[in-house]
């Protein structure tokens, strides 16, 4: 680096013993550093390095070009000053060496890598035009103006070198000029790219190489990922204020997060979230990462249902914020963003592990509850939703979104139900958070409840009953009804309810004589099947996880074959149910005799026997001659009259 000591310098001494200096020294040593045939009379210390130089004005222009060195030499009390200390030189020894070479006339190449420290060193050493023409400060400014500021890549490269030169780079206004130049050039490039795209779209003859490929316009965003947090925040705020596209801003933030939070981002899997332990929460590294997360969240595009920020990135940021104990404002902002974009989420996005300080459960259900509350409390946006749709209509955009959310929630409930430490109250509050019309088919919530009851066999009967109230038995599919009728974990009331609706469905199937679609409409309660098919067929392709099977359009031939197949299956179900009910009647009679023998006045037994008697009566009734919904209604009215007459017949009056 041009470091030399006095003993290493060769002295040129005359016969009389005095130092002699050749008049052509500058020309002879223009490319030689340090000069070897002249003794040193000034040693400059910069950091741990020492430079053996000269202070004479005539032959060696160090003092003449540097106002600071000239002032220090002039103010020295010792006329034979031989040592100077310049430890505060910006850029340290490398910057001072280049400045000294420039003073000695040695050729110095000003590049993108060294222009920032040369500019700061020139300011510190006062190498201005006031002391010498075409001094170092003027040369550095010319290079910045001509080669750096017009180029985005060069400006970003110089800005990265300025981090080691703070606050000197701020004093010369270098950082602010670089950030302003980057913001202006980026927006110009965006406008030019958009103009080319529009011209190409209208049919202009452009070369293929003239158009930017997707993502090529924001190539510079990857280069700023290595900036410090403060400079990155200032730069991104500047480009956002100039109108940079939100998609580009989002990609830059994702690159910066992955670079700065390596090991914590991305994080879809709760078991691979990395995170920090309790012993790490107060370290400098964790504080720095916490500041990075909070800054990135503050720089995200505006909150919107159509925000370009990917759901996986938001979910990873929320996990990282919770692991790093970020501020409540930061976490609330992320929860609101996820809630507004909940229709884009998959199960892994909301499986958020509990913080290290909270011991009990595996997943943080309170966060998910707040996210779904945000989703349900969104204000109506007439421009986005059209303003003319009925909220409960299957074709309504909001109804389609809420159906997707219900499938996501049911999948989440089935996942957290496996946690043996999860209390029933948490599960019930999540199961009841959605309105009744959100679930067109309740197989998903039934599966989640069944898993919870299997993992938690010792819960109270009242909690078991309240948990099952979230299941609408009329919206269960035939397979789910068959499973529920034989499920011993369910309360007796629900099993009876399932059998009751199953009998109604079978009776309607027999009366319809093969009308499978009519049976489904009766069973699912007023067209729930068609609604589910419409919603799943229209928006099911965008769902990456959830329950339910989408239905597509069928030809008349396929429809007829499907009806015949369903008819055969229903007949088999009727036979199986008859056999099952026969066995249940036998068991019921034997149980009744045994229990009456022990306690004849058992009211519970009488109520249970009366319920089975009604089921038996409903099942053995003959179908009407003509199928149809009105005939079925008349038949049900007649059944009710028969039951009423029987009660009157056994009454006291």
Secondary structure, 3 states (H helix, E strand, C coil): CCCCCCCCCCCCECCCCCECCCCCHHHHCCCCCCCCCCCCCEEEEECCEEEEECCCCCCCCHHHHCHHHHHHHHHCCCCCCCEEECCCCCCHHHHHHHHHHHHHCCCCCCCCCCHHHHHHHHHHHCCCCCCCCCCHHHHHHHHHHHHHCCCHHHHHHHHHHHHHHCCHHHHCCHHHHHHHHHHHHHHHHHHHHHHHHHHHHCCCCCCHHHCCCCCCCCCHHHHHHHCCHHHHHHHHHHHHHCCCCHHHHHHHHHHHHHHHCECCECCCCHHHCCCCCHHHCCCHHHHHHHHHHHHHHHHCCCCCCCCCCCHHHHHHHHHHHHHCCCCHHHHHHHHHHHHHCHHHCCHHHHCCECCCCCCCCCECHHHHHHHHHHHHCCCCCHHHHCCCCCCCCCCCHHHHHHHHHHHHHHHHHHHHCCCCCCCHHHHHHHHCCCCHHHCCCCHHHHHHHHHHHHHCCCCCHHHHHHHHCCCCHHHCCHHHHHHHHCCCCCCHHHHHHHHHHHHHHHHHHHHHCCCHHHHHHHHCCCCHHHHHHHHHHHHHHHCCCCCCCCCCCCCHHHHHHHHHHHHHHHHHHHHHHHHHHHHHHHHHHHHHHHHHHHCCCCHHHHHHHHHHHHHHHHHHCCCCCCCCHHHHHHHHHHHHHHHHHHHHHCCCC
